Amino acid sequence: RGQTSLQSAVKLGCYEICKLLIDAGADVNMADAESNSLLIVACQNNHNDIAELLIQYNADRDFQNSDGNTALNICGCDGNVTITQSLLNMGCDVNICNYKIQSPVYTACYYKHIEIVKLLVNVKDCDINWGDVTHCTPLMLACEVGCLKIVQLLLQAGKDLIFIQIKQISPVRSKAHHIQNSVYGQQILIRFQRIKNGCK
């Protein structure tokens, strides 16, 4: 299907073959028809060892596919902590959004990947107030999906976060109409208020 030998080896997870091909001069930044780089393909298939190999050989960490997703955004979707940490160690851009204007931390919040969120919010330059095309921020999303731990992480990561978002569009108010009719939803709102007030 028009794939190079290295593309096939990465997709199949053949580490030793990948290393031989790369050492022989194969392009580590080759992309497929959907603009998925080798690093993105390795992340999509959870081939951690190959992803590490590509990172070591200076594969483009911020390459975007046809949906605008980087390897980090893919990890935010799949919950791959190992590759996320490696990408962060190599200084990847944590704020590159896909074409739906969803950042890696937004994606991780959507899929409730707590450990990924924890890693991302600890990066100094991570913009935890960034909203998608509907202006829904990670904090609003965490309230909507009912993930108390992520709400806590986001609040702990930015002292001014709650005040900024209340001034703009309160996560509680903006999402209340979606969940106010459910008992669980009411519990989340109560918990959110308790967190905001410094309670456990």
N, C-alpha and C positions, 0 to 999 in steps of 0.2 A: 504493500500500500504506500509505496514511496518513502518508507522509513529508512533511516540510516541504520547501520549495525549497532551503533551506540544507543539510538532511540529504542530499538528492540530489546537490547540488553537491559536498559534501565527499566522499561515497562515490565519485563519478566523478573526483575530482581536479581540478575546475575552479576553479583559484585565483582568477582574475579575477572570476568570478561570485560566489564565496564572499566576496571582499572587498567587492563592491558590495552584497551582501545584508546583510553585517555593518554596513557604513557606514550602511545604511538602517534599522538598528535590529533586525535579526534576533537572536534569542536564541542566544548562543554555547554555552549549557549545555543545549540541547535533547537529550533522550535518546530512543532508539528502544524498541521493544517488549522488547528484551533488556537494557534499561537501559544500552546503549552510548552514551556521550556523543559529541559530535562529535569531541572530541579523541581519544577511544579509537578511533573509526572511522578517523580520519586515520592513527593509529598502526598499526592493523590492516592498512591498505592501503598503508603506507609512503609516504604523501603528506607528505613532510617540510615542504614549503613551506606547506601548509595547516595542519599542526600548529603550525608557528612562528607563523603568522598568528593562530590561535586562542589561543595562549599570550600573544601580544602584546595581545590583546583581553581578557585576564583570564578565560579559560575555566577552570573548576574543574580544577586539576591533580590533585586527589586523589579525583575522582569514581570510584565503584566500580560496575561493571556487575553483572548478575545472578549472575555467578560470583565476585564480590568483587574482580575484577581492576581495578587502576587503569591509567592510561596507562603508567606506569613498569613495571608488571608485564608489560604487553603487549610493551614494548620489550625486557624481559628474556627474553621468549619468542622474539621475532623477531630480536633482535640489532641493533636500530637504534641505533647509537651517536650519531648526530646529534641525534635527538629526546631521547634519554636525557640528553645534555649540556645541552640546552635546558631540560628539566624540572628538572634539578639546579640550573641557574643561577637558576631562578625559585623555588627553595626548596621543591620538592615533598617530601612525607613519604616517606622511603626505606624505612620499616618497616611500611607498611600491607600486610597479608597478604590473600590471597584466602580463600575459604571452605574451602579445604583447608589453611589456615594456612601457605601458602607465600609467603614474602616475595620482593621483586624479586631480591635477591641469590641466594636459593635457586633461583628460576626460571632465572636466568642461568647458574648452576652446572649445573643439570640439562641445559640445552641447549648447554653448553660454550662460551658466548659470553664469551671471555676479556676482550675490551675492555670489555664491559659490567660484568663483575665488577671490573675494575680501576677503573673510574669510581666504582662504588658503594662499594667498600671504602675509598676515599679520602675519603668523606663522614664527617665527625666522628661523627655520630649513628647511623651504620649499624650495626645489631645483627647481627654476623656469627656470633653463637652461637645465633640463634633456630632452633628446630627445628619441623618440620611436625607433623601429627597423629600420626605414628609416632615422633616425637622424633628424626628424622633431621635433622642440622644441615647447613649448606652444606659444611663440611669433610668430614663423613661422605659426603655425596653426591659430592663431588669425587673422593674415593677410590674410591667405587663405580663411577663412570663412567670412571675411569682418566685423569683430566686433571691431569697433573703441574703444568702451569703455573698452574692455578687453585689447586691445593694450595699452591704456593709463594706466590701472592698472598695467600691467606687467612692463612697463617702469618706473612707479613711484615706484614700489617695489624694483627695483634694478638699481642703478645709472650706474653700469658697464655693465648692461645687453645688451644694444644695441651695445656697443663696442666689447664685447665678441663674439656676434653672427655675427657681420659684419666681424670680423677677421676670424671666422670659415667659415660660409656660411650665407651670408646676407639674412634675411627673404624677403626683397624686391626682390633681385635678384633671389633667389631660387624659389620663387613662381610667379614671374612676368609672366613667359611663360604660366601659367595656366589661368591668368586673364587679360592679357594685351589687349586682343581683345574686352573686354567688357567695355562699358562706366563706369559702376559701379566699375569695377575692377580698372580702371585708377583713379577714384575718391579716392578709398581706398589707392592706392599707394601715391597719392598726400597728402592725410590726414596723412598717416604714416610719410612722409617726414616732414610735418609741426609739428607733435608731436615730432619727433626726434630733430627738431630745436628749440623746446621750445615754439611753437605756439599752440594756441587753435584751 
